[in-house]
Amino acid sequence: MMNFKSAFFVPTAVIAVLMLASHSHAAPNFVISGGYEDFFATILDVSKAPGKWKNEGATLQPDHVEATFVNKAGGKAVIVLKHPDSDGPNDGKTERFMLQVKAGGKPANTLAKYLLARIKTHEDGFQWIAVRAKPAEDTKSTSVLPLDSQPPNKLAEPSWDLGSQTAVDNYKKAIEAIGDKETAAGLAAKLAKDSPMAAASVYRRLGEFDQAVAVLEKASGARNQRLDQELALSYLMANKIAEAEKLIGADICAKANLFLRGLAEGRAADVQRVWQGIVGKTKELPRCAHFLQVKTAYALKDADALELAAQTAVKQLGEDEDLLFLWGSFYFADFFEKVSLGKATKPWGILVRKNPRYPGLLGAYGAAEEQSGQLVAKRVYDLLLAWEKDKSDIVSGYLAGMGMHYLGLFERSIPALLAAYREVPEEPRIGMYLAMAYYFSGQQEPAQKVLDEINHMAYQEPDIAYCRSTVWRYVDREKSTAELALFLKYMDEPDRFCFDPAKMANAKRDYEALKKGETPKVRYPHDQVEVPNK
């Protein structure tokens, strides 16, 4: 058996959470997924190669394999197998691999030719996986929302068995053409031979579940857990439960987790139909099943079904934090409807009192309270009084400080906001309100200091860049311009949520003025009076 070393061999579990950036123009990275150890042992077998070579072992990296060989004469060869589109020296290429002779001279080149011929006879059993490039440093999120609480449409798309840029392009075109069944199916057919998992996903999105099954059943190459999972999902969506259970067992959570993929692929109604056939009228369900039922109603945009599923789950699970967040998120998604936002504050109000540090909660909860019209003056003062009586009540303190911001009581809001900021520094909106309270009360340096402290979260929360542009507007126009450009850049990305569309228009107008050397006026948020340029 060949000795494999793995400094960083990308396993199936890691591959599954690396998404293809369908909106990115950057070329994807091609990596090796798990399950190919036997394949590489076969193609790197040099026992019959001229020169009496012996394989000393191979190191598997995400994007290449490096193998070391020795012969009886004491010679040593090091040969690297990479994706055929890789940069660097090309010492031989097949459809799916490029070889680079790293060491060994002419004998190694002769051995490489032998390996090329061997690879050509076996490479149909291998496929690269396309993953997106790592994000830039300024795109790192500082808080991670638990998977259970993420909306069904936010489930990370797996990386697919797309071994070339052409395959990547065809998959992207197929997804974009889902509304045109004939076109999408035609592209899936092109993908089927070399990229069966990607092709099956397209067929499932089209509702062609039997076709997805057929493609995966015909798939050549090494069987691995990932391929079995894709086939099991296709069986489930085709309502072939017994066939799926042969691959994943009878565990209900294994099925529920795969059905989440069905939701992400846009087949919520099919998931609901098949799932009901599985669980029937079972009264006691595990946590995973309750979350699937809530997310299915979420995906169907069925508020009545979601309320029933969420309330049933609470009865069995108690006030589960992820459940409460997911429940509120359904209503928060309809951000410009006050009634819907008011409904979001109900489960979130319970959660925020239990755990104000739940990722992303406090800022979103405050926005829902304010935008739904609940932070009226009387309540703001009541919240302030509650915080003054109990300084550990950071929720009341934050809401009071936020409410006073919109009442124009900037200086008075600072103590409560500062206390909340110290307790939950990872929540960017607290820092933004505190910084702007300093700024609007004439305290430039403290405002800049807070914005510098939270600037690492600007990609996660682009309003930070907007605030920075505002605070530096009168003291450093060049910096103000750069920050506003950053805000517009981030907000131009797909799937960005904008709290206030009018802000975008103002930002674009101010940016054009700044580029011309002008200094657009800053205005107070509560009465739109100009902030003096001191």
N, C-alpha and C positions, 0 to 999 in steps of 0.2 A: 504493500500500500504506500502510495506517495505521501511524503510528509508535507502537510500544508501549514504554513505560518500565516497569521492574520493580524497585522498591525491595526487594520481597521477594515474588516470585511463587512460590507453592508448587509445586515440580515433583513429578512422579510418584514419584521416588525418596524424597522426603521424606514424601509422603502415605503411602507404604507402611509406614512405621515408626511412624506415629501411630495408636495403638489407640483404638477406641471403649471407653469405660469402661462395660461392661455392668452393673457393680455400682454405678455412681455414679448418684445421683439428680439431679446437676447437668445442666442442659440442655447439649447438645453445642454446639460451635462449628461453623458451616458455612463451608467454604472452597472456593476455586476450584482445581481440579487443573490439571495441564498439558494442553496440546493444544487449548485453546479460543481461540487467537489469531485464527484465521480466523472463528470464530463471532462474536467481539466486533467484528471488522472489519466483518462483515456487518450486525449490528444497529445499529452506530453510524455507518453510512453515511448521511449527511444531504445527499447531493448533490441529492436531489429534494425536500428539505424547503422549505416556504415561508420566505422571508426570506433566501435565498441564503447559507446557512451552509456553513462548511467545517470539517472535523474537523482540529484541530491536533495530535491525539495523545491517548493514554490511558495512565494509570498503573495497572498491575495490582497489587493488594495481595492478601494471603491471603483477605480477607473482603469485598472490594469492588473496583469499577473506577471510576476517576475520569477523566472525559473532558472535554476542553476544546474549545470551538467558537468560531469568530469569523465575523462576517458582513461584507459589503462596506461596511456603514455604520460599521464600527469597533466594533460591539458584541461583547461577550465573554460566553459562558455556560460555566459549569462544572456538570456534572451527574454525580451519583454513583449507581451501580447497586449495590444491596445485597441481601442475603437478605430475602425478604418479611416475616420475623418480626423484623427488626432494630428496635432502638430509634431514636428520633429523628424528625424531620419526615417526613411522608409526602406527597410531591407526585405520587403516582400509583403504582399497584401492579398487577402482573400475577400470574399463578400462581407464577412463580419469581423475580420481581424486585420490589424497591421502588425508586423513583426519588426522589432528593433533589436539589433545585436549590440548589446551593451559592453560585452567583453569577450575575447576569445579569438579575434582575428579571422584568418581564412578558414580554419577548421570550424569555427562557430558559424560562419556564413554557409558552409556546406550543410551543417546540421540544421540551420534555419530553413534551407530548401526542403529538407526531409520533413520538417514540421509543417511547412506550408502544404505539402501534398497530403499529409495526414489530417490536417485541420479541414481541408476542403471536403474530405469524405465524411466528416462528422459534424460540421458546424450547423447543420439544420437543427440540431438538438439544442442550440443556444440562441438566446436573444438578449440584447442589451435593454436596460431600463432607462427611460428618459426622465430626468429630474431637473427642476429649475435650479439655477445658480443660487448661491447663498446671497441673502439680502445684504445691501450695503450697511455700513455701521450705523447710519442714521435711521435705519428702518427697523431696529430691534424694539419689540414691545417689552415693557418692564413687568407686565402682569399677564398671567396666562389664565384664561377662563377655563374652568373644568369642562371636559368633553361632554359630560352629561347635561350641562346647562346651556350648551350651544344650540342655537336654532337648527332645524333639520337641513336647511339650505347652506349652512356654514360648515358642514362636515368636510374635512379636507379630502380632496379628490386624491385617490392613490396615484402613484406614478405607474405608468403603463409600459408594456413590453414594446416600446417604439424604438427600434434600433437604428433609425436614420432620420435625418431632417425631413425627408420626403414623407416618412410615416408620421412624424410629428405633425406636419402640415395637413396631411389627409385626415388625421384624427381631429384636429382643430376645425377643419372645414365641416366634418361630419357633425360635430357638436353644434356648430353654428347653423347647420341645415336641418336640425331635428324637426322643425315645422314642415319641412319639405321631405316627406318620407322616402320618396323615390331616390332623391339625391343622396340623402344620408345613408340609405341602405346600400346604394352603389359604392359609396366610399367605404362602408363597413366591409363589403365583399372584397375590396382591394386590400384591406388590412388583415383579413381573416387568416391567411397562410402564415405570415411572419409575425403578426401581432394579434393572436387570437383573444387575449384578455381585453385589449382595447376594442377590438371588433365586437366582442360580446357586450361590452358596456354600451356601445352605440345601439346594438339590437335591443338591449333591455330598455333603453330610453325610448325606443320606438314602440315598445310593447310587444316586440317579437321575441318572446321568451324561449320558445322552442328553437328558434334559429340560434339564439345565444348558446343554448345547451349543445346544439349540433356542432357549432364551431369549436367549443371547448372540448367536447368529447373527441374530436379529430386532432386536437393539438398534439404535435410531436414534441420530442424533447423530454428533459428531465421532469418527472412529476415532483411537485413541491407543494408546500402548504399554501402558498399564495394562489397557485393555479387551482388547487382543490377548493379554496374559499370562493373563488370566482365561479367555479362550476356549481358549488353548493348554493350560492346566491341565485344563480340562473335556474336551478331546480326549484328553489323555493318560489321564485316569482312565477314559474310555470306550474305551480301547485303540485309539484312532484316531491312531496314531503319525504316519502320513504327513501327516494334516491339521495336526497340531500342528507338525510340522517346517516347514510352509509359513509359519508365523508366527514361529517361534523358531530355525529352522535345525536342523542335525543334531547340534550340539554336545551331548555327553552331560551336561555340567555344567548346561547350560540346562534340561535335563529334570530332572536331580537336584534342582536348586533349586526347581523347581515341585512336585516330588513331596514336598518337605518341607512344603509347604502342605497336601498331601493327608494327611500324617501329623497335622498340627495340626487338621485338620478331622475327625479320628477315623476315617480310612479306611485304616489301616495294612495290613490284610490285602489290600485292593485294590491298594495301592501295591506290596506285595511281589509279588503275582501279575503285574502288568503289568511291573514292573521286571525280573523274571526273564526275561520274554519279550524284553526289550530287550537285556540284557547276556548272556543265555545262560550259556555256560561260559567267557566271556572271563576270562583269568587276570590280565592286567595292566590295572588300572583306575586312573583318576585319583583324586586325593585326595577330590574332591567325591563320587565314587561310593562310596568306602569309608565316608565319613561318613553318607551316606544309608542304607547297609546296616546300620551300627551303630544309627542312630536308628530304623530300622524295627523291628529286634529289640527295641530299648528300648520303643518304643510298644506292641509286642505282648507285652511283659513275658516275653519268651522268653530266659531266661538262657543256655541252651545256644547258641542262635543268636547272641546278643550276644558270648559268649566267642569263638566261631568267627570272627565278623566282625571283632572287635577284634584278635584275634591275627593274622588274615590282613592286616589293615591295618598292624599294627606291622611285619610282615615286609617290606611294600612301602614304607612311609613312614618307618620308624624310630620312635623314641620321640617322636612328635608330641605337643606339649604339650596342644593342644586335645583330641586323641583320648584321651590319658591322663585328662584331667579328666572328659570325658564318660563314659568307661568306669567310673571310680570313682563318678560321680554316680548311675549306675544302681543300684548296691548301697546307696549312702548314702540313697537315697529310702526304703528299707525300714529306717528309722532304729531302730526298736525291736526289731530282730532282730540279736543279737550276731554270728551267723555271717555275715549279710549285711554288716554294718559291717566285719567283719574282712576280707572280700573287697574292700571299698572301699579299704582301706589299702594294698592291693598296688599297683595302678596309681598311686594318689596318693602312695605312698611313693617311687616312682621320680620322679614329677613334682616333688614338694616338694624333693627333693635337687637336681634340675636347676634349679628356679626357685621358691624359696620365696615370691617376690613375685607369683606368678600370682594374678590377682584371685580373692578369696574362698577360696583353697585352704588356707592355713595354719590358719585358724580351724576350717574344716570337717574338715580332716585330724586336728587335735588332738581334736576332738569324737569322731570315729570311733575313734581310738586309745583314748580314755578310755572311751567307752560300750561298746566291744567287749571291755573288760576287759584290754587289753594293757598299761596303765600300772600294773603291779603294782610294789610297793616296790623290788624288786631292779632292775627295768628303769629305774625312775626314777633310782635312784642311779647306774646305769651311764650313763644319759644325762647326768646332771649331771657325772660325771667326764669324759665326752667333751667337753662344753662347756668345762669348766675347762681341758682340754688344748688346745682350739682355740676361742678366743672368737669366731671368725667363723662357727662352726657354730650359726647361730641356730635351726635346726630342733631340734637336741638341746636347746638352751637353753630354747626355748619349751616343748617337751614335758616337760622336767625341772621347769620352774617350774609348769606346769599340774599335773603329777603331785603335786608337793609341796603344792600348794593342797589337794588332796583327802586328803593325809596330815596336814594341819594344820600343816605347816612353813612358815608364811606368811612370816616374816621371812627365812628362808633362801632362799625362792624369789625374792625381790626382785631380786638382781643379775642372774640369768639372764633374768627377765622384762623387766627394764629394758633389757638389751642387745637383746633381740628387739624391744621396742617402739621403740627408737631406729632400728633397721634397717628395720622394716616398720610405720611409724606408721599406714598406711592399713588395716591389719587390726584391726578394732575389738575382737575378742576378746582380743588380747594386752593392749590397754589396759585392758580390764575386769578381767582376772586380776591385772594389776599394781595397779590401783586397789584391788581388794579385798584384795590382799596387804598393801598399806599400811594399809588400814582395820582388818583383823583383827589386825594387829600394833600397833595403837594409834596409827597415824600419820594423823590426820584431814586435815590440810592437804594433804600430798602426794596423798592419795586424791582429794580434791576437785579438785585441780589437773589430774590425769590425766583425770578424768571430764569436766571442762570442755573439755579439749583434744580429746576424741573425741565431744563432744556433737553435733557437726554430722552424725554418722553414726547418730543415734538412730532415724531412720525405717528406715534400712537394717538396723539391728541393735537392735530394741526392748529387748533386755536391758540396754542402756546406761541407759535410763530406769529400769529395775528396780533396777540397781545404784545409781543416783543417789538413788532413794527410800530405799534401805537406808542409804547413807552419810550422808544428811542426816536420818535418822530421829530421832536423839536431839538434834540441834542446831537443827533448823528443821522443825517438824512441818508447817507450811503448804507448804513447798517439797517435803517428802517426799510429801505428799498429791498435789500437782500432778504430780509425776514419775510416781507410780504410776497416776494417771488417764491420763497420756499413754501409759504402757506398755499399759494395758488397751485404750485407743483403737486403738493400732496393731495389737495382737494380734487385735482384733475384725474386722479387714479380711479379705476373702476370700483364700484361698490362703496365709495365713500359716502358717509351720511352727513348731510348738512343741516344743522339745527335751524339756520336762518338763511333762506335763499337770498334775501335782500342784502345780507352781509357779503355774499359773493359778488354781487353787482357793485357794491361800494368798494370792495377790495380791488376789483379790476380797475375801477375808475381811479382810485387813489394810486394804484401802481403805475398807471400811465402818467399821472401827474408827477409822481416822484421821478420817473425816468426822464421827464422833461426838465428836472431841476426845481420843480415847484414843491411846496410843503403843504399838503392837504391838511385841513383843520381836523383836530380831534374834538369829539363832542362827548359830553357826559351822557351816560346811558339812560338816565331817568327823565331828563327834560330836553336833551339835544342842544343845550347851550354849549357854546364853544369853550373848550379848555384853554385858558390863557397861555400864551407862549412866553414863559418867563425866562 
